[in-house]
Amino acid sequence: MIEKVKNEQTEKLCKAIVSVKTVEECYRFLDDLCTLSEITEMSKRLTAAEMLREGITYNEIAEKTGLSTATITRVNRSLRFGSDGYNMVLDRLQR
């Protein structure tokens, strides 16, 4: 999947993301880059990934986050068979 999105533009986006140094800078960048609903959706997906790792059921996750079970299934598929991005980030956040 990663190869499908790799190009000059996404390379620049990734470099921009890793250049962010603080949570406040991240808020500022996301505010300019994304809509409120896009930021909210990404936050919910990260929360769902965390809850899935804790063994929480799809129904409980859907109730707490408002995500559809289809989206939760997609997050779970990424956790299990994806590029390990969720696990990498969640492990780092636990430190």
C-alpha positions in Angstrom: 0.0 0.0 0.0 2.7 2.5 0.9 4.2 2.3 -2.7 0.7 3.2 -4.1 0.8 6.6 -2.4 4.5 7.4 -2.7 5.2 10.3 -4.9 6.8 13.8 -4.7 3.7 15.3 -3.0 3.3 12.7 -0.3 7.0 12.7 0.3 6.7 16.5 1.0 3.7 15.9 3.3 5.6 13.2 5.3 8.5 15.5 5.7 6.2 18.3 6.8 4.7 16.0 9.4 8.0 14.9 10.9 9.2 18.5 11.0 6.5 19.3 13.6 8.1 19.6 17.0 5.4 20.2 19.5 1.7 19.3 20.1 0.9 23.0 19.6 2.7 23.1 16.3 0.8 19.9 15.3 -2.6 21.6 16.2 -1.6 24.6 14.0 -0.5 22.4 11.1 -3.6 20.2 11.2 -5.9 23.2 11.5 -4.5 24.6 8.3 -4.2 21.2 6.5 -7.4 19.5 7.4 -11.1 20.2 8.0 -12.4 19.8 11.5 -14.3 16.6 10.4 -11.0 15.1 8.9 -9.1 15.8 12.2 -12.0 14.3 14.2 -12.2 11.2 12.0 -8.5 10.5 12.3 -8.6 11.0 16.1 -11.5 8.5 16.3 -9.6 6.0 14.2 -6.6 6.2 16.5 -8.8 5.8 19.5 -10.4 2.8 17.8 -7.0 1.2 17.2 -6.1 1.7 20.8 -9.4 0.2 22.0 -9.0 -2.8 19.6 -5.5 -3.5 21.1 -7.2 -3.5 24.5 -9.7 -6.1 23.3 -12.7 -3.9 23.4 -15.6 -5.0 21.2 -16.6 -3.4 17.9 -20.0 -2.4 19.4 -18.4 -0.7 22.4 -15.9 1.1 20.1 -18.7 2.2 17.8 -20.7 3.5 20.8 -17.8 5.4 22.3 -16.4 6.9 19.1 -19.3 7.1 16.7 -17.4 5.2 14.1 -19.2 2.7 11.9 -18.4 -1.0 12.3 -17.1 -0.9 8.7 -14.5 1.8 9.7 -13.6 -0.2 12.8 -13.1 -3.3 10.7 -10.8 -1.3 8.4 -8.8 -0.1 11.4 -8.6 -3.6 12.7 -7.4 -4.9 9.3 -4.7 -2.2 9.4 -3.6 -3.2 12.9 -3.4 -6.9 11.9 -2.2 -6.7 8.3 -1.1 -3.1 7.6 2.2 -1.3 7.6 2.3 -1.4 11.5 1.8 2.4 11.7 -0.9 2.2 14.4 1.1 -0.1 16.6 4.3 1.9 16.1 2.6 5.1 17.2 0.5 3.6 20.0 3.6 1.9 21.4 5.4 5.3 21.4 2.5 7.0 23.1 2.6 4.5 25.9 6.2 5.4 26.8 
